[in-house]
Amino acid sequence: MVDIYTQPELYDAIHNKYEWDKNLLISIAKIADGPVLELAAGTGRLTQLIIDLGYEYTGIDTSQEFLSIARKKHNTYDDKVQFLHGDMRDFKLAKKFNFVFIGFNSFLHLLTNEDAMKCLQSVYDHLTKDGIFLLSVFTPDPNVLYRDKNQYFPATGFFQYNGSKCRIMETNHYDQYTQVNRITWRLEQNRKLLREKYNFSMKMYYPHEMDILLGESGLLIKEKIGNYDGSPMNEESGFQIYVCARA
Ligand SMILES: C[S@@+](CC[C@H](N)C(=O)[O-])C[C@H]1O[C@@H](n2cnc3c(N)ncnc32)[C@H](O)[C@@H]1O
């Protein structure tokens, strides 16, 4: 098994055309102002949006492989952009931020409520008095969690990788007690499923649990958004996007 977060080229090939979260991020960043802190920044897929707004940007991630690509893509000689190796559960920076965000489901990599609380408390400590915190994750979907464990399902559309037409096929094993979903990816290249397996895990957080975690960490939910088009969250929403401030 290969940790997917040691494979930045594959990650970027898959997510190259992912645009749907960008407009919402820009609109909230404009309200918040800089400086900006992104937790789980990855290969810097969202970094340029913040740079283009003229804000200082700091990105934190645990993957050295991803950070190295992020630094190559963005001009980190410029004092306004930096990528730091760190863990979103426990980081201490010398400054506070007007905008902190955890995009694209990365919060789901915190596999226990304790880890989630540690992360949210660290966010609280780094937010300015009037700062905004944005957190976006998908809503757990039982139709996906309880699929046949022995079958592979398409997880992405088609993309180009190493000169071939590829897509990701996935299988998963969900533990309803820990609420952790263990996911295995395999690359389908020119319609052939390759042997190599990539893995990662995500904890499923339900909206009522997010209410408790955010509240207990001292953050006040100002808005709940249910989709990247900005529509409000309701019981059918596929996404949970929280706009928070310090209580
Ligand atoms: C789905 S990717 C998102 C990357 C980027 N934000 C994006 O939108 O493309 C999740 C990222 O979370 C990072 N990650 C996982 N656990 C982490 C932790 N405890 N602290 C910081 N980063 C973490 C991974 O290394 C990976 O880069």
The ligand as a Gaussian input file, in Angstrom:
#p B3LYP/6-31G(d) Opt

LIG

0 1
 C       -7.321000      16.282000      -0.035000
 S       -5.694000      16.916000       0.188000
 C       -6.049000      18.647000       0.059000
 C       -4.889000      19.473000      -0.416000
 C       -5.254000      20.896000      -0.822000
 N       -5.807000      21.656000       0.277000
 C       -6.226000      20.912000      -1.990000
 O       -7.308000      21.499000      -1.853000
 O       -5.897000      20.356000      -3.040000
 C       -5.436000      16.649000       1.907000
 C       -4.103000      17.137000       2.446000
 O       -4.129000      16.993000       3.880000
 C       -2.807000      16.742000       4.318000
 N       -2.876000      16.288000       5.709000
 C       -3.400000      15.135000       6.184000
 N       -3.338000      15.107000       7.524000
 C       -2.769000      16.285000       7.919000
 C       -2.469000      16.869000       9.189000
 N       -2.706000      16.232000      10.329000
 N       -1.922000      18.109000       9.200000
 C       -1.653000      18.771000       8.039000
 N       -1.914000      18.263000       6.817000
 C       -2.475000      17.044000       6.758000
 C       -2.286000      15.755000       3.294000
 O       -0.882000      15.647000       3.304000
 C       -2.865000      16.369000       1.995000
 O       -1.958000      17.255000       1.418000

